[in-house]
Amino acid sequence: MPYPPGCSDNPGSNRPERRTALVARELARYKGQLDEVGAGYTFFWSGRQKTERWDAGVAFAIRNDIVGRLPCLPQVINDCMMSLRLPLRGDKFATSISAYAPPMTSSDAGKEKCYENLHALLPTVPKVDKLIVLGDFNAHVGTDHAAWQGVLGPH
């Protein structure tokens, strides 16, 4: 793979400063926890253990030059959530959360637990940090998608 999935970079670009620096992604086919280096990026992902039914997982793909400046590695919250603290200019930081909510076919208890975990995680983010929440919340608005025009699509 020449560059992270979901990234539209041209790896032969002569403008490296404009290349994608961070990708947060739902990964439903990877198991366990892993970090792997390749193609100028380090991939960190987490998911359900191999003994469980596989239906969740999240990942960050981070450009290697940024990985070396991270104050700590991405933190695994659970199989559907990770957080990452990124240094910005000066002494400022951004905390990014990669989340994947269970699909509509999952139990209500499973979906509720995911949102409870997110609500528990948010207060732990330093108030001075910029907060970026990324992911797939499997939200459905039914036939009333017109009310959400420009925010959510009909699918």
N, C-alpha and C positions, 0 to 999 in steps of 0.2 A: 504494500500500500504506500503510495508516494507521499501522502499527507493525510491528516485525520479525516474520518468520514464526516460529511456535512460541511466541510471546508471547501471553498471555491478558489483557493489559492492556485496560482501558477507556480510550481516549484522552481521553474527556471527564471522567475522574475528577477530583474536587476534592482528591485526596490524591497530589500528584506524588511525594512521598517514597516512596510504596509502588509506584511504577511500576517495571517491569523495567529494570534498569541494564545488564545484559550478557547477550547470547545468543551461545552458540557453536553452530555449525551445520555439518553436512556439506552441501556444495553441489555436486551432480554435474552441474549444467547450466551453470555459469559458467566462462569460460575466462580465463586470464591472471591478473594481479594488479591490484587496483583498490581505491580507497577512494572512497566516494560518500556524500554527506550527504543526508538526507531524513527527514521526519516526526520530527524531534527526535533522530535517531540517525545515527551515522556507521557505514557498513558497510566492513569491511576483508576482502577475500577473496583467496585464492590458489588456483591450480589448474594443471593441465597446460597447456602451450603449445598454441596453436591448431593447430599442425601435427601434434599427437599425438592418438591416440584418447582421447576424453574419458571418464574414469571415476573422477575424483577431484576433490576440492576441499573447502576448509574456510573458515570465515568467523567473524568476530566482528561483532556489531552492538552498539555501545556508545553509551549516552546521551551526547548532546553535552556536557552539563555535566561529565561525567567525562573525555571526550576531552581537554578543555583542561587537566586536572590530571595527565595521564599523563606520567611521566618520559621516555618514548620511545614511538613508535608500535609497534603489534604487529609482531613479527618473523616473517617468512616463513622457515620451516625448509625446507620442500619443498612439493610439491603436495598433500600430505595432512596437513600439520602447521603450526601457527602458535603463537607464544607471546606473552603479554601480561603486563606487570608493572603491577599496580594499586596505587596508594597507599591505605593504610588510615589509621586514626587514629594520630596521633603520627608516629614515624619508621618505621612498620611497612609491609610490602608483602605482597601476595599475587601469586604468579605463576600464571597460568592457561595451560594448554595445550589447544588445540583440535586433536583428532586424528581422522582417519578412516582406518581400516584397509581395505585392499582387500577386496572381497567374496570369498566362498569360490570363486568361479569364476576368480579371478585366479591367476596362477602362484605356486608356493610361493616362488620367489625374490622376487617382488614383495611378498608378505606378510611374508617374513622381513626384507626391507630396511626396511619400515615400522617393525617392532618394533626393529630395530637402531638406527634413527634416534631412536626414543623413548628407548631405553636410553642413547644418546649424549647426548641433550638433558638428561635428568634431573640428572646431576651438575653441569650448568652453572647450575642454579637455586640462588641463594644459600640457604645452610642456614637462615638466619634468616627466610626468606620462608615464608608459608603456601603450600602447593602444591595446586592444583586442576586435575585432569585431567578434561577433558570430551570427549565425542565418541562415535563409533560404531566399536566394535572388531569388528563383524560376528562376534561370538562365537557359537558354536553348541555346545550341550551334548548334542545328540542326544535320545534318549528318556529320559535320566536327569535331566530337568529338575526332578523332584520333590526331588532332593538339593539343589537351589539355590532352593527355595521362598523367596519374599520377596526374592530377589536377581535371578534371571533368570526370565523367563517361558518357556512352551513354544515360542514362535515365535522 
